[in-house]
Amino acid sequence: MKTHTTTSATAPATAVAAVLATDGLLHLFWATGSTWPASDTRSLSYAVLGAEVPFTPPVVLPLAALLFTAAALVTARARLGRSHRYGRLLQLGTVAVACGTALRGLVGVAWACGVEAGLDPGAGDTFYWLNLALYTPLCLAMAAAAIGLARERS
């Protein structure tokens, strides 16, 4: 019985999973009370989210768990394929990751184009530039990779 499949989507899936896991690790780090790379919680919140949100364990630990779960689903979908006994669940999880990252990317595009989503654009140039140069393009690329993986027939 074959349990491991190598497909053309393995490398993109690994990249998506690596980004998700790294983000999960950052959330775990912030759960310790650290505010790196900012000097305080408020600055971190505005730099990362463009709004003031608590970076406390009840907030960041569930997000870390979600990110690690998403990374595991994408990795498993790439390695095990659709024909695995959990293939449909892995497929659904991969589609959910694609939808979530696409939604975040589209919200980032809208915000960068001036649509205010309750964010304070003047609250921090850091968020604006991180959103424009990193968060939004990365989310759109991850969405495309996850969609590609979900479309794989293997």
N, C-alpha and C positions, 0 to 999 in steps of 0.2 A: 504494500500500500504506500503510495507516494504522499508524503505529508508536507513537502516543501516545494514551492514552485518559484522559479526565477523568471520574472517577466521584464518587459521593457519599462515597466512602471516601478520596479523595485528601487532604483536610485531616487526618483522624485519622491516616492513614499518615504524613503529614509530621510530625505531632506525635510519633508513636512513634519515627520515625527520628531526629528531633532530640534526643529524650531519650537514645536509644542512642548517637548520635554524641557528645553531650556527655559521657556517661559514658566513652566511649572516649577522648576528649580528656583527661579527668581521669586515666585510667589511664596515658596517655602522660606526663602531667605527673608522676605519682608515679614513673614509671620513671626520671626524672631524679634522683631522690633527695629531691625535695621532699616534705614531710609536711603541706603546707597542706591543710586548715585547722587541723590539730592542731600541737602543738609538737614532737612526736617520733613515731617509727614506731609505738611501742607504743600511744600515745594515738590515733593515726590508725586503727590496726587495730581497737581497741575501739570507736571512734566509728562506723566504717563497717561492721564485721562483728560486733561483740560478742564477739570472740575474738582471740587473738594470732596473726596470720598475717603472713608477711613481705611487704612491699611492695617487692619487688626486681624488676628487669627480667625475669628468667625466669618470674616469677609474673604480673606485670601486663601485659607485652607481648602474650602470647597472649590474655589477656582483652580487651585493646584491639582486637586483630585480630578476635576473635569479635564484639564489639560493633559494629565498623564493618561487618563482613560482614552482620550482622543488619539494620543500618540500610539498607544497600544493597539487600538482598533485599526488605524491606518497601516501600521506595520504588519499586523496579522493578516489584513486583507491582501497586502502585497505578497506576503510570503506563503499564505495558505491557499489563496484563490477562492473563486466562487464555488468550486465544486466541493470544498470542505464541508463537513456536516454543519458547521456554523457559518458557512459562506454567506447566507442571506443576512444574518445578523451583522457580520463584518461589512457587507455591502451597504446595509442601512446606516451603520456607524460612519462609514466613509462618506456617504452622501450627506449625512448630518454635518460632518467636519467641513465638507465643501460648502454647504449652505451657510454655516456659521462664519467661515472665513470670508466668503463672498459678501455676506451681509456687512461684516465689519469693514471690508474694503470699500463697498459702495457708500456706507455712511461716511467713511474717511474722505472719499471723493466729494460727496455732497458738502461736507463741512469745509473742505479746502476751497470749494467753489463759493463759499459764503453762506450756505444754508446753516443757520444756527440751530443746533439740536440741544439747546439747554446748556451749551458750553459757553464759557466766557473767552472769546477769542483774544481779548486783551489781557487775560490772566497769565498768559505765559507764551512768549514766542517759542519757548522750548517745545511745547506740545505741538504747536503749529508746524514747526519745521520737522520734528520727529514724525508727525503724522504724514506730512507731505513726502518726506524723503525715505522713511523707513516703514512705519506701520502699514500705511495703505498699500504701497507696492508689494510688500511682503505678503499681506493678506490676500491680495488679488493673485499673486503667483501661487500661493499655497492652495487657493480655491481651484485654480486651473489644474494644478498637479493632482489634487484630490478628485476632481471631476474626471481627469484622464484615467486615474486608477479605477474609479468606479465604472468607467466604460470598458475597461479591460475584460476580455472574454474569459480569461483563464481563472 
